[in-house]
């Protein structure tokens, strides 16, 4: 039951990530990280590989923290 819910959640994340746009020109778009996190969640839930689910969580946290760091940098400006 739990694995089925994770598969549905992962597919939902992948579907919405594609709506954001995977690439913007030659750089990753806003849907790049959610796409891969959702795909890893689907694969982890369908195969039962718990380590893959941990990797998806780590990738999501790194993406979130890098977004917060970049937003802080943009808001404060270049520290000189």
Phi and psi in radians as a Rosetta constraint file:
Dihedral C 1 N 2 CA 2 C 2 CIRCULARHARMONIC -1.133 0.35
Dihedral N 2 CA 2 C 2 N 3 CIRCULARHARMONIC -0.719 0.35
Dihedral C 2 N 3 CA 3 C 3 CIRCULARHARMONIC -1.118 0.35
Dihedral N 3 CA 3 C 3 N 4 CIRCULARHARMONIC -0.667 0.35
Dihedral C 3 N 4 CA 4 C 4 CIRCULARHARMONIC -1.112 0.35
Dihedral N 4 CA 4 C 4 N 5 CIRCULARHARMONIC -0.697 0.35
Dihedral C 4 N 5 CA 5 C 5 CIRCULARHARMONIC -1.138 0.35
Dihedral N 5 CA 5 C 5 N 6 CIRCULARHARMONIC -0.672 0.35
Dihedral C 5 N 6 CA 6 C 6 CIRCULARHARMONIC -1.164 0.35
Dihedral N 6 CA 6 C 6 N 7 CIRCULARHARMONIC -0.651 0.35
Dihedral C 6 N 7 CA 7 C 7 CIRCULARHARMONIC -1.115 0.35
Dihedral N 7 CA 7 C 7 N 8 CIRCULARHARMONIC -0.785 0.35
Dihedral C 7 N 8 CA 8 C 8 CIRCULARHARMONIC -1.099 0.35
Dihedral N 8 CA 8 C 8 N 9 CIRCULARHARMONIC -0.757 0.35
Dihedral C 8 N 9 CA 9 C 9 CIRCULARHARMONIC -1.085 0.35
Dihedral N 9 CA 9 C 9 N 10 CIRCULARHARMONIC -0.775 0.35
Dihedral C 9 N 10 CA 10 C 10 CIRCULARHARMONIC -1.090 0.35
Dihedral N 10 CA 10 C 10 N 11 CIRCULARHARMONIC -0.730 0.35
Dihedral C 10 N 11 CA 11 C 11 CIRCULARHARMONIC -1.147 0.35
Dihedral N 11 CA 11 C 11 N 12 CIRCULARHARMONIC -0.633 0.35
Dihedral C 11 N 12 CA 12 C 12 CIRCULARHARMONIC -1.109 0.35
Dihedral N 12 CA 12 C 12 N 13 CIRCULARHARMONIC -0.749 0.35
Dihedral C 12 N 13 CA 13 C 13 CIRCULARHARMONIC -1.116 0.35
Dihedral N 13 CA 13 C 13 N 14 CIRCULARHARMONIC -0.774 0.35
Dihedral C 13 N 14 CA 14 C 14 CIRCULARHARMONIC -1.089 0.35
Dihedral N 14 CA 14 C 14 N 15 CIRCULARHARMONIC -0.784 0.35
Dihedral C 14 N 15 CA 15 C 15 CIRCULARHARMONIC -1.051 0.35
Dihedral N 15 CA 15 C 15 N 16 CIRCULARHARMONIC -0.796 0.35
Dihedral C 15 N 16 CA 16 C 16 CIRCULARHARMONIC -1.240 0.35
Dihedral N 16 CA 16 C 16 N 17 CIRCULARHARMONIC -0.562 0.35
Dihedral C 16 N 17 CA 17 C 17 CIRCULARHARMONIC -1.128 0.35
Dihedral N 17 CA 17 C 17 N 18 CIRCULARHARMONIC -0.664 0.35
Dihedral C 17 N 18 CA 18 C 18 CIRCULARHARMONIC -1.179 0.35
Dihedral N 18 CA 18 C 18 N 19 CIRCULARHARMONIC -0.515 0.35
Dihedral C 18 N 19 CA 19 C 19 CIRCULARHARMONIC -1.200 0.35
Dihedral N 19 CA 19 C 19 N 20 CIRCULARHARMONIC -0.516 0.35
Dihedral C 19 N 20 CA 20 C 20 CIRCULARHARMONIC -1.299 0.35
Dihedral N 20 CA 20 C 20 N 21 CIRCULARHARMONIC -0.454 0.35
Dihedral C 20 N 21 CA 21 C 21 CIRCULARHARMONIC 1.851 0.35
Dihedral N 21 CA 21 C 21 N 22 CIRCULARHARMONIC 2.066 0.35
Dihedral C 21 N 22 CA 22 C 22 CIRCULARHARMONIC -1.288 0.35
Dihedral N 22 CA 22 C 22 N 23 CIRCULARHARMONIC -0.771 0.35
Dihedral C 22 N 23 CA 23 C 23 CIRCULARHARMONIC -2.241 0.35
Dihedral N 23 CA 23 C 23 N 24 CIRCULARHARMONIC 2.596 0.35
Dihedral C 23 N 24 CA 24 C 24 CIRCULARHARMONIC -2.133 0.35
Dihedral N 24 CA 24 C 24 N 25 CIRCULARHARMONIC 1.635 0.35
Dihedral C 24 N 25 CA 25 C 25 CIRCULARHARMONIC 1.236 0.35
Dihedral N 25 CA 25 C 25 N 26 CIRCULARHARMONIC -2.041 0.35
Dihedral C 25 N 26 CA 26 C 26 CIRCULARHARMONIC -1.836 0.35
Dihedral N 26 CA 26 C 26 N 27 CIRCULARHARMONIC 0.079 0.35
Dihedral C 26 N 27 CA 27 C 27 CIRCULARHARMONIC -1.990 0.35
Dihedral N 27 CA 27 C 27 N 28 CIRCULARHARMONIC 2.731 0.35
Dihedral C 27 N 28 CA 28 C 28 CIRCULARHARMONIC -1.117 0.35
Dihedral N 28 CA 28 C 28 N 29 CIRCULARHARMONIC 2.433 0.35
Dihedral C 28 N 29 CA 29 C 29 CIRCULARHARMONIC -1.553 0.35
Dihedral N 29 CA 29 C 29 N 30 CIRCULARHARMONIC -3.070 0.35
Dihedral C 29 N 30 CA 30 C 30 CIRCULARHARMONIC -1.187 0.35
Dihedral N 30 CA 30 C 30 N 31 CIRCULARHARMONIC -0.252 0.35
Dihedral C 30 N 31 CA 31 C 31 CIRCULARHARMONIC -1.684 0.35
Dihedral N 31 CA 31 C 31 N 32 CIRCULARHARMONIC 0.066 0.35
Dihedral C 31 N 32 CA 32 C 32 CIRCULARHARMONIC -1.121 0.35
Dihedral N 32 CA 32 C 32 N 33 CIRCULARHARMONIC -1.004 0.35
Dihedral C 32 N 33 CA 33 C 33 CIRCULARHARMONIC -1.166 0.35
Dihedral N 33 CA 33 C 33 N 34 CIRCULARHARMONIC -0.771 0.35
Dihedral C 33 N 34 CA 34 C 34 CIRCULARHARMONIC -1.058 0.35
Dihedral N 34 CA 34 C 34 N 35 CIRCULARHARMONIC -0.596 0.35
Dihedral C 34 N 35 CA 35 C 35 CIRCULARHARMONIC -1.056 0.35
Dihedral N 35 CA 35 C 35 N 36 CIRCULARHARMONIC -0.869 0.35
Dihedral C 35 N 36 CA 36 C 36 CIRCULARHARMONIC -1.225 0.35
Dihedral N 36 CA 36 C 36 N 37 CIRCULARHARMONIC -0.635 0.35
Dihedral C 36 N 37 CA 37 C 37 CIRCULARHARMONIC -1.127 0.35
Dihedral N 37 CA 37 C 37 N 38 CIRCULARHARMONIC -0.775 0.35
Dihedral C 37 N 38 CA 38 C 38 CIRCULARHARMONIC -1.101 0.35
Dihedral N 38 CA 38 C 38 N 39 CIRCULARHARMONIC -0.706 0.35
Dihedral C 38 N 39 CA 39 C 39 CIRCULARHARMONIC -1.129 0.35
Dihedral N 39 CA 39 C 39 N 40 CIRCULARHARMONIC -0.724 0.35
Dihedral C 39 N 40 CA 40 C 40 CIRCULARHARMONIC -1.156 0.35
Dihedral N 40 CA 40 C 40 N 41 CIRCULARHARMONIC -0.662 0.35
Dihedral C 40 N 41 CA 41 C 41 CIRCULARHARMONIC -1.109 0.35
Dihedral N 41 CA 41 C 41 N 42 CIRCULARHARMONIC -0.763 0.35
Dihedral C 41 N 42 CA 42 C 42 CIRCULARHARMONIC -1.078 0.35
Dihedral N 42 CA 42 C 42 N 43 CIRCULARHARMONIC -0.814 0.35
Dihedral C 42 N 43 CA 43 C 43 CIRCULARHARMONIC -1.136 0.35
Dihedral N 43 CA 43 C 43 N 44 CIRCULARHARMONIC -0.705 0.35
Dihedral C 43 N 44 CA 44 C 44 CIRCULARHARMONIC -1.158 0.35
Dihedral N 44 CA 44 C 44 N 45 CIRCULARHARMONIC -0.716 0.35
Dihedral C 44 N 45 CA 45 C 45 CIRCULARHARMONIC -1.240 0.35
Dihedral N 45 CA 45 C 45 N 46 CIRCULARHARMONIC -0.626 0.35
Dihedral C 45 N 46 CA 46 C 46 CIRCULARHARMONIC -1.367 0.35
Dihedral N 46 CA 46 C 46 N 47 CIRCULARHARMONIC -0.486 0.35
Dihedral C 46 N 47 CA 47 C 47 CIRCULARHARMONIC -1.728 0.35
Dihedral N 47 CA 47 C 47 N 48 CIRCULARHARMONIC -0.270 0.35
Dihedral C 47 N 48 CA 48 C 48 CIRCULARHARMONIC 1.404 0.35
Dihedral N 48 CA 48 C 48 N 49 CIRCULARHARMONIC 0.242 0.35
Dihedral C 48 N 49 CA 49 C 49 CIRCULARHARMONIC -1.420 0.35
Dihedral N 49 CA 49 C 49 N 50 CIRCULARHARMONIC 1.822 0.35
Dihedral C 49 N 50 CA 50 C 50 CIRCULARHARMONIC -1.208 0.35
Dihedral N 50 CA 50 C 50 N 51 CIRCULARHARMONIC -0.545 0.35
Dihedral C 50 N 51 CA 51 C 51 CIRCULARHARMONIC -1.144 0.35
Dihedral N 51 CA 51 C 51 N 52 CIRCULARHARMONIC -0.587 0.35
Dihedral C 51 N 52 CA 52 C 52 CIRCULARHARMONIC -1.162 0.35
Dihedral N 52 CA 52 C 52 N 53 CIRCULARHARMONIC -0.640 0.35
Dihedral C 52 N 53 CA 53 C 53 CIRCULARHARMONIC -1.154 0.35
Dihedral N 53 CA 53 C 53 N 54 CIRCULARHARMONIC -0.682 0.35
Dihedral C 53 N 54 CA 54 C 54 CIRCULARHARMONIC -1.098 0.35
Dihedral N 54 CA 54 C 54 N 55 CIRCULARHARMONIC -0.681 0.35
Dihedral C 54 N 55 CA 55 C 55 CIRCULARHARMONIC -1.121 0.35
Dihedral N 55 CA 55 C 55 N 56 CIRCULARHARMONIC -0.678 0.35
Dihedral C 55 N 56 CA 56 C 56 CIRCULARHARMONIC -1.117 0.35
Dihedral N 56 CA 56 C 56 N 57 CIRCULARHARMONIC -0.696 0.35
Dihedral C 56 N 57 CA 57 C 57 CIRCULARHARMONIC -1.145 0.35
Dihedral N 57 CA 57 C 57 N 58 CIRCULARHARMONIC -0.739 0.35
Dihedral C 57 N 58 CA 58 C 58 CIRCULARHARMONIC -1.122 0.35
Dihedral N 58 CA 58 C 58 N 59 CIRCULARHARMONIC -0.750 0.35
Dihedral C 58 N 59 CA 59 C 59 CIRCULARHARMONIC -1.090 0.35
Dihedral N 59 CA 59 C 59 N 60 CIRCULARHARMONIC -0.729 0.35
Dihedral C 59 N 60 CA 60 C 60 CIRCULARHARMONIC -1.120 0.35
Dihedral N 60 CA 60 C 60 N 61 CIRCULARHARMONIC -0.723 0.35
Dihedral C 60 N 61 CA 61 C 61 CIRCULARHARMONIC -1.147 0.35
Dihedral N 61 CA 61 C 61 N 62 CIRCULARHARMONIC -0.724 0.35
Dihedral C 61 N 62 CA 62 C 62 CIRCULARHARMONIC -1.104 0.35
Dihedral N 62 CA 62 C 62 N 63 CIRCULARHARMONIC -0.751 0.35
Dihedral C 62 N 63 CA 63 C 63 CIRCULARHARMONIC -1.082 0.35
Dihedral N 63 CA 63 C 63 N 64 CIRCULARHARMONIC -0.739 0.35
Dihedral C 63 N 64 CA 64 C 64 CIRCULARHARMONIC -1.146 0.35
Dihedral N 64 CA 64 C 64 N 65 CIRCULARHARMONIC -0.831 0.35
Dihedral C 64 N 65 CA 65 C 65 CIRCULARHARMONIC -1.144 0.35
Dihedral N 65 CA 65 C 65 N 66 CIRCULARHARMONIC -0.629 0.35
Dihedral C 65 N 66 CA 66 C 66 CIRCULARHARMONIC -1.195 0.35
Dihedral N 66 CA 66 C 66 N 67 CIRCULARHARMONIC -0.589 0.35
Dihedral C 66 N 67 CA 67 C 67 CIRCULARHARMONIC -1.155 0.35
Dihedral N 67 CA 67 C 67 N 68 CIRCULARHARMONIC -0.748 0.35
Dihedral C 67 N 68 CA 68 C 68 CIRCULARHARMONIC -1.120 0.35
Dihedral N 68 CA 68 C 68 N 69 CIRCULARHARMONIC -0.735 0.35
Dihedral C 68 N 69 CA 69 C 69 CIRCULARHARMONIC -1.119 0.35
Dihedral N 69 CA 69 C 69 N 70 CIRCULARHARMONIC -0.732 0.35
Dihedral C 69 N 70 CA 70 C 70 CIRCULARHARMONIC -1.161 0.35
Dihedral N 70 CA 70 C 70 N 71 CIRCULARHARMONIC -0.719 0.35
Dihedral C 70 N 71 CA 71 C 71 CIRCULARHARMONIC -1.112 0.35
Dihedral N 71 CA 71 C 71 N 72 CIRCULARHARMONIC -0.670 0.35
Dihedral C 71 N 72 CA 72 C 72 CIRCULARHARMONIC -1.145 0.35
Dihedral N 72 CA 72 C 72 N 73 CIRCULARHARMONIC -0.720 0.35
Dihedral C 72 N 73 CA 73 C 73 CIRCULARHARMONIC -1.101 0.35
Dihedral N 73 CA 73 C 73 N 74 CIRCULARHARMONIC -0.772 0.35
Dihedral C 73 N 74 CA 74 C 74 CIRCULARHARMONIC -1.146 0.35
Dihedral N 74 CA 74 C 74 N 75 CIRCULARHARMONIC -0.684 0.35
Dihedral C 74 N 75 CA 75 C 75 CIRCULARHARMONIC -1.211 0.35
Dihedral N 75 CA 75 C 75 N 76 CIRCULARHARMONIC -0.719 0.35
Dihedral C 75 N 76 CA 76 C 76 CIRCULARHARMONIC -1.490 0.35
Dihedral N 76 CA 76 C 76 N 77 CIRCULARHARMONIC -0.414 0.35
Dihedral C 76 N 77 CA 77 C 77 CIRCULARHARMONIC 1.562 0.35
Dihedral N 77 CA 77 C 77 N 78 CIRCULARHARMONIC -3.094 0.35
Dihedral C 77 N 78 CA 78 C 78 CIRCULARHARMONIC -1.372 0.35
Dihedral N 78 CA 78 C 78 N 79 CIRCULARHARMONIC 2.060 0.35
Dihedral C 78 N 79 CA 79 C 79 CIRCULARHARMONIC -1.331 0.35
Dihedral N 79 CA 79 C 79 N 80 CIRCULARHARMONIC 1.902 0.35
